[in-house]
Each structure stands twice: as structure tokens, then as C-alpha cells.
Amino acid sequence: MKMSELKVNQSKCFCLLWLCYAVTYFLRKPLGVVKTVLGSELGLTMNQMGWLDLALILPYATIQIGLPGLADKFGAKRVLVVCLFGAAVFSYSCSVAWNFFSLCFPLIITGSFLAPCWPACSKLLSLWFPDSKLNVVFGLINTATYTGGLGGTALATALIQYSGWRSVYLPPAVMAAVVALLLLLLKTPADLKIVVPGKSDKQPADDSVTSTRSPFSLLNIPGVKDLCACMFCLKFVRYVMYLWLPLYLVEYLGYSSLQAGMFSTIFDIGGICGSPLLGILLDRFGSSSPLSGICLALLVGTLSLGLFIATASWGLLINGMFLLIAGATNCGPDSLIAGSISIEIGERGSRGQGGGVTSLVNGVGNVGGMLEGPAVGVVWSFFGWDGVLPTVVIINFLGLLSCYRASRLAAEQREVQSLPS
């Protein structure tokens, strides 16, 4: 096949998977926006709204950790289509909730269906691109996360303002169902009898079913434990910013619901910029040691979060600038650790566990996202908003330390491999 034809197929795969992952954030993001009215509409307390986060993220994390190899076992495309349809149906059913428990149930099922989507996307995407370009590709694909988050927030904010909170769930559900149908058209290199240049001979070119390993055996792969710990911290921080920042802006800084929803999208804009930029920089300057570059990004992110708190009263421009940097330096590392780095570790040496390692790392990360809701509720009940964001800064710093451990381990392995046999 000519190179131009290969690029066309790569572009088709990339665009379709980008749409797929973006729409998953249109499905989950409304929860953070509707919290601004759930207290008055359904009589929910702050603690109950924290447990709503848990209802969405607990099954998400549990399935990714307990069943990390679904995409490897049943085929990534099949898993992706089924799960996207299921998430669309149950996300829409949130709109008919009448109390705390009737809202929890559809959130639990929605989280369950969303869990396998990212590992399946990652596995399909990795089939089409050379190993040397995966950092850039995963940096670009992860702009879907923040574009979807930004679009989901903006759409939900507008709908809740003009049509009420129950109207926010139908448009994302329809979008997800349409994208699931389009995924049926997706082909792998093996389907089209294409050899992708620059792929390791030991890595598969198709979406075939492979044997899977238990989560505990995957943890024994060098570096996986530290990456899991780092992702735990990054997801904790990211979900706090996603699901609580609008409420913080309303209650602590006196923004209106519309202003808070729109201002909070600056974090998403940072993620859109940071993901591809970090991938490009690592492939150009840090391809031999990508985790060292990620450590530097996390250090900048920790400082930016602290300065975001410190400049809360300095006006939108300065405060927004630090929120933008924090978004870029949290979301960029997230995309690579849960994407290209996990895929490379899982597929290395004919393991064939790229989907499993990606799922496990992302799943443990989502335990952080799961625990942030109750944690924020507890911290807020003791210290108010003055305690919530400093806690976020501390958690981000712990993620930096975990990434540094993984970086040192990777450096030691490279030194051992460079020694003459």
C-alpha cells in the first residue's frame, strides 16, 4: 500500500477514536455542572453530592482494575461499540431521577459501561502508528478528553441555564449512540492487509483476542506500580477540578453559575494545549527518558495549582493564567502515562497486554477520582473551601514523587541493558 493510503487510513482511525473518547466526556461532565442546582432541586447535601462522584467512578475504577483485559479478551472494537451504547442509554436515564438514590443507580451503570472505553481506544490506536510516534499520537488523542470536557461543560451550562438540569443528558446520549454506530466502520491494519512501518515485529497488527493476565501479575511488571500511584494522584486532582471547581467558584469567590461554568473550562483548555505539546516535546527532546520530562511537567503543575489558590483575588486574567498552566501540566502527563507509556510497557517482549496495563493504570488512577468526592466532602466539612484546594496541591506533589520513582527505575533498567553481556 502506498504511504498516502496508509496516512488516509491512519487519519480515519484517529478521527473516529478521537470522537469516541470525546463523547465519553460529554456523558460524564454534566454531573459537575448540575451540582450547582441539585441542592435546591433534589434537596441534596454537600456530602451526598460527594457520593454521587463515587457512584460514577467506583464502578469505573473497579472494572478497569478487576477486569483490565476486556479489550484484549473480547476484541477492542466490539467492546467499544457495546460500552458506548450502554453508557448513552443509562446516562440519559439520569434525567428522570427524583432523589439521591434514583440518581445514583444510573450513574453506577454509566460508569460501568464507560470503564473499558479508554483501554479499547488505546489498543486500537496503537495498531495504526509507529512506535516512535506514539507519544505525539496519544498526546493528540487526549485532546479529546479536554475538548469533550470543555464542550460537555459549556453545553450543560447553557442547557441548565435555559432549559433546566434535566435537559442536559439527552444531547450527549444521542451523540454517543451515533459515534457507536460509526465505530462499526473501523478497520485494523490486519483487516486491510497493511504493514505499518516502524512497528515492532513482536507487537500485534490486529484486534485479535489474546489471553489475559490477572491484575496482580500485571503489577509485577517493572514500573507499573509507580505509574499506578502517579495516576491515582493525577486523577484525584483532575476530578476535583472537573467536579468541584464550578461550586468553589460560586460559593467561595461569588461567581454566578454561568460565570463559574465558563471560567472552569480554562482548565480543560489547558489540557487541550498541554497534551499534544508535551507529547511533541518528549518525542523531540526526551524520547529516551519520557518520564523525566513528565516529572518536570508535574513540578510546574504543582506550583501552578498553589499560585492559582494564592491569586484567587487578583482578577480573572492572572488567576485564569495559572489555572490554564495547571490544566496543561496535569492533563498532559495523564494522557501519556495512561496511553503510550502503558501501551509500550504492556506490549513489550510479546506480552500482548497493552490494553490490560493501560486499563490497570487508568483504573487505579480512577480510584483517586473515586475517592476525591468523599474526601472533598470530609475536608470541606472540617475546613471549608480553605482546606480543599491546598489538599489538591499536596496530592499533586505526591504524584510527582511517584513519577520520579518510576523515572529512576526506568533509568536503572537502561543502565543495566547498556552493560556489555
VEXZAMI-244019 format. One line per 2 residues: number of its first residue (from 1); their letters; for each residue x, y, z of C-alpha. Coordinates in steps of 0.5 Angstrom, whole numbers, plus 2048, in hexadecimal, padded with zeros to 3 digits. Example, Ala and Ser with C-alpha at 12.3 -4.5 7.8 and 13.67 -1.06 7.14 Angstrom:
1) as) 819 7F7 810 | 81B 7FE 80E
This chain:
1) mk) 800 800 800 | 802 807 7FE
3) ms) 804 80C 804 | 7FF 810 802
5) el) 7FA 80B 803 | 7FD 809 80A
7) kv) 7FC 810 80C | 7F5 810 80A
9) nq) 7F3 80A 80E | 7F7 80D 814
11) sk) 7F3 813 814 | 7ED 810 813
13) cf) 7EE 80C 819 | 7F1 811 81D
15) cl) 7EB 816 81C | 7E6 810 81E
17) lw) 7E9 80F 824 | 7EA 816 826
19) lc) 7E3 817 825 | 7E1 811 829
21) ya) 7E5 813 82F | 7E3 81A 82F
23) vt) 7DC 818 82F | 7DD 814 836
25) yf) 7DF 81A 839 | 7D8 81D 836
27) lr) 7D5 818 83A | 7D9 819 841
29) kp) 7DA 820 841 | 7D3 822 842
31) lg) 7D3 820 84A | 7D8 825 84C
33) vv) 7D3 82B 849 | 7CD 828 84B
35) kt) 7CF 828 852 | 7CE 830 853
37) vl) 7C7 82E 853 | 7C6 827 856
39) gs) 7C6 82A 85D | 7C0 82E 85B
41) el) 7BC 82A 856 | 7BD 823 85A
43) gl) 7BF 825 861 | 7C6 822 861
45) tm) 7CB 824 866 | 7D3 825 864
47) nq) 7D4 81E 867 | 7CF 81B 862
49) mg) 7D2 81F 85C | 7D9 81C 85E
51) wl) 7D6 815 85E | 7D3 816 857
53) dl) 7DA 816 855 | 7DB 810 858
55) al) 7D5 80D 854 | 7D8 80E 84E
57) il) 7DF 80D 84F | 7DF 807 853
59) py) 7DD 802 84E | 7E1 805 849
61) at) 7E7 804 84D | 7E5 7FD 850
63) iq) 7E4 7FA 849 | 7EB 7FD 846
65) ig) 7EE 7FA 84C | 7EB 7F4 84D
67) lp) 7EA 7F2 845 | 7EF 7F6 842
69) gl) 7F0 7F2 83C | 7E9 7F2 839
71) ad) 7EB 7F6 832 | 7F1 7F0 832
73) kf) 7EC 7EA 833 | 7E6 7EC 82F
75) ga) 7E9 7F1 82A | 7E9 7F8 82B
77) kr) 7E4 7FB 825 | 7DF 7F6 828
79) vl) 7E0 7F8 82F | 7E0 800 82D
81) vv) 7D9 7FF 829 | 7D6 7FC 82E
83) cl) 7D8 800 834 | 7D7 807 831
85) fg) 7D0 805 82F | 7CE 802 836
87) aa) 7D1 809 839 | 7CD 80D 835
89) vf) 7C7 80A 837 | 7C8 80A 83E
91) sy) 7CB 811 83E | 7C4 813 83B
93) sc) 7C0 810 841 | 7C4 815 846
95) sv) 7BF 81A 843 | 7B9 816 847
97) aw) 7BC 816 84E | 7B8 819 853
99) nf) 7BC 818 859 | 7C3 816 85B
101) fs) 7C3 80E 85A | 7BF 80F 854
103) lc) 7C5 813 851 | 7CA 80E 854
105) fp) 7C8 808 850 | 7C8 80A 849
107) li) 7CF 80E 84B | 7D1 807 84D
109) it) 7CF 803 847 | 7D2 809 842
111) gs) 7D9 809 846 | 7D9 801 845
113) fl) 7D8 802 83D | 7DD 808 83D
115) ap) 7E3 804 840 | 7E5 800 83A
117) cw) 7E5 805 835 | 7EC 808 836
119) pa) 7F0 802 836 | 7EC 800 830
121) cs) 7ED 806 82C | 7F5 806 82E
123) kl) 7F5 7FF 82C | 7F2 800 825
125) ls) 7F6 807 824 | 7FD 804 826
127) lw) 7FC 7FF 820 | 7FC 804 81B
129) fp) 802 808 81D | 80A 807 81D
131) ds) 80C 806 824 | 811 80D 823
133) kl) 80B 811 822 | 806 80E 828
135) nv) 808 814 82D | 805 819 828
137) vf) 7FF 815 826 | 7FD 814 82D
139) gl) 7FE 81B 82E | 7FA 81D 829
141) in) 7F4 818 82A | 7F4 81A 831
143) ta) 7F2 821 82F | 7EB 81D 82E
145) ty) 7EB 81D 836 | 7EB 824 837
147) tg) 7E7 826 831 | 7E2 822 833
149) gl) 7E2 824 83A | 7E2 82B 838
151) gg) 7DD 82A 833 | 7D9 826 838
153) ta) 7D9 82B 83D | 7D7 831 838
155) la) 7D1 82D 835 | 7CF 82B 83C
157) ta) 7D0 832 83F | 7CC 835 839
159) li) 7C6 830 83A | 7C6 830 841
161) qy) 7C5 838 841 | 7C0 838 83B
163) sg) 7BC 831 83C | 7BD 82E 843
165) wr) 7C2 829 845 | 7BE 823 843
167) sv) 7BF 825 83B | 7C7 825 83C
169) yl) 7C7 81D 83B | 7C4 81C 834
171) pp) 7C8 81F 82F | 7CF 81B 832
173) av) 7CB 815 832 | 7C9 816 82A
175) ma) 7D0 818 828 | 7D3 811 82C
177) av) 7CE 80D 828 | 7D0 810 821
179) va) 7D7 80F 823 | 7D6 808 825
181) ll) 7D3 806 81E | 7D9 80A 81A
183) ll) 7DD 805 81E | 7DB 7FF 81A
185) ll) 7DE 802 814 | 7E5 802 818
187) kt) 7EA 7FD 815 | 7F1 7FB 817
189) pa) 7F8 7FA 813 | 7F7 7F3 813
191) dl) 7F0 7F4 810 | 7F2 7F8 80B
193) ki) 7F9 7F3 80A | 7FD 7F9 80C
195) vv) 804 7F9 80F | 805 800 813
197) pg) 80D 802 812 | 810 803 819
199) ks) 80C 7FE 81D | 810 7F8 821
201) dk) 80F 7F1 81E | 80D 7EF 825
203) qp) 807 7F3 825 | 800 7F1 822
205) ad) 7FD 7F5 81C | 7F6 7F2 81D
207) ds) 7F1 7F3 822 | 7F1 7EB 824
209) vt) 7EF 7E8 82A | 7F5 7E6 82F
211) st) 7F6 7E3 835 | 7F6 7E8 83B
213) rs) 7F9 7E8 842 | 7F7 7EA 849
215) pf) 7F7 7F1 84C | 7FD 7EE 851
217) sl) 801 7EB 84C | 801 7F2 848
219) ln) 803 7F6 84E | 809 7F2 84E
221) ip) 80B 7F5 847 | 811 7FA 849
223) gv) 80F 801 849 | 807 7FF 849
225) kd) 806 800 851 | 809 807 851
227) lc) 805 809 84B | 7FF 807 84E
229) ac) 801 80B 854 | 802 811 850
231) mf) 7FC 810 84C | 7F8 810 853
233) cl) 7FA 817 855 | 7F9 81A 84E
235) kf) 7F2 817 84D | 7F1 81A 854
237) vr) 7F3 821 852 | 7EF 821 84C
239) yv) 7E9 81E 84E | 7E9 823 854
241) my) 7EA 829 84F | 7E4 826 84A
243) lw) 7DF 824 84F | 7E0 82A 855
245) lp) 7E3 830 851 | 7DD 833 84F
247) ly) 7DA 832 856 | 7E0 835 859
249) lv) 7E0 83B 854 | 7D8 83C 856
251) ey) 7D9 83B 85E | 7E0 83E 85F
253) lg) 7E1 843 85A | 7DA 845 859
255) ys) 7D9 844 851 | 7D3 842 84E
257) sl) 7D1 83B 84C | 7D2 83D 845
259) qa) 7D9 841 846 | 7DB 83B 84A
261) gm) 7DA 836 845 | 7DD 83A 83F
263) fs) 7E3 83C 844 | 7E4 835 846
265) ti) 7E5 833 83E | 7EC 836 83F
267) fd) 7EF 830 842 | 7EC 82C 83C
269) ig) 7EF 831 837 | 7F6 830 83B
271) gi) 7F5 828 83A | 7F4 829 832
273) cg) 7FA 82D 831 | 7FE 829 836
275) sp) 7FD 822 834 | 800 823 82D
277) ll) 805 828 82F | 808 823 834
279) gi) 808 81D 82F | 80C 821 82A
281) ll) 811 824 82F | 812 81D 831
283) dr) 813 81A 82A | 818 81F 828
285) fg) 81C 820 82F | 81A 81B 833
287) ss) 819 814 830 | 81E 810 833
289) sp) 81B 812 83A | 814 815 839
291) ls) 812 814 841 | 818 819 843
293) gi) 814 81E 83E | 80E 81C 842
295) cl) 811 81E 848 | 812 825 846
297) al) 80B 826 844 | 809 824 84B
299) lv) 80D 828 84E | 80B 82E 84A
301) gt) 804 82C 84B | 804 82B 853
303) ls) 807 832 853 | 801 835 84F
305) lg) 7FC 832 853 | 7FF 835 859
307) lf) 7FF 83C 855 | 7F8 83B 853
309) ia) 7F6 83B 85A | 7FA 841 85C
311) ta) 7F8 845 856 | 7F0 844 857
313) sw) 7EF 84B 859 | 7F4 84E 854
315) gl) 7EF 84E 84E | 7ED 849 848
317) li) 7F3 84B 844 | 7F8 849 849
319) ng) 7F4 843 84C | 7F2 840 846
321) mf) 7F9 840 843 | 7FB 83C 849
323) ll) 7F5 837 848 | 7F7 836 841
325) ia) 7FE 834 842 | 7FB 830 848
327) ga) 7F7 82C 843 | 7FC 82B 83E
329) tn) 801 828 843 | 7FC 824 846
331) cg) 7F9 821 840 | 7FF 821 83B
333) pd) 802 81B 840 | 7FC 818 841
335) sl) 7FB 817 839 | 802 814 838
337) ia) 802 80F 83F | 7FB 80C 83D
339) gs) 7FD 80C 836 | 803 80B 832
341) is) 808 809 838 | 803 804 83B
343) ie) 802 801 834 | 809 800 833
345) ig) 80A 7FD 839 | 805 7F8 838
347) er) 806 7F6 831 | 80E 7F6 833
349) gs) 811 7EF 832 | 80B 7EC 82E
351) rg) 807 7ED 835 | 801 7EF 831
353) qg) 7FE 7F2 837 | 7FE 7F9 834
355) gg) 7F6 7FA 836 | 7F7 7F7 83D
357) vt) 7FD 7FB 83F | 7F9 801 83C
359) sl) 7F3 7FF 840 | 7F6 7FE 846
361) vn) 7FA 804 847 | 7F4 808 845
363) gv) 7EF 804 84A | 7F4 805 850
365) gn) 7F4 80D 84D | 7ED 80D 84E
367) vg) 7ED 80A 855 | 7F0 811 856
369) gm) 7EA 814 852 | 7E5 810 856
371) le) 7E8 812 85D | 7E8 819 85B
373) gp) 7E1 81A 85C | 7E0 818 863
375) av) 7E7 81B 865 | 7E5 821 863
377) gv) 7DE 821 867 | 7E2 81F 86D
379) vw) 7E7 824 86C | 7E2 82A 86B
381) sf) 7DE 828 871 | 7E4 829 875
383) fg) 7E8 82F 872 | 7E3 831 86D
385) wd) 7E6 833 866 | 7EC 836 869
387) gv) 7EE 82F 86A | 7EC 82C 864
389) lp) 7F1 82E 85E | 7F7 82E 863
391) tv) 7F6 827 863 | 7F6 826 85C
393) vi) 7FD 829 85C | 7FF 824 861
395) in) 7FC 81E 85C | 7FF 821 856
397) fl) 806 821 859 | 805 81A 85C
399) gl) 804 818 854 | 80B 81C 853
401) ls) 80E 818 858 | 80B 811 855
403) cy) 80D 813 84E | 814 815 850
405) ra) 815 80E 853 | 812 80B 84C
407) sr) 817 80F 848 | 81D 80D 84D
409) la) 81B 805 84C | 81B 806 844
411) ae) 822 80A 844 | 825 804 848
413) qr) 822 7FF 843 | 825 803 83E
415) ev) 82C 803 841 | 82B 7FB 842
417) qs) 829 7FA 83B | 82F 7FE 839
419) lp) 834 7FA 83C | 838 7F5 838
421) s) 836 7EE 838
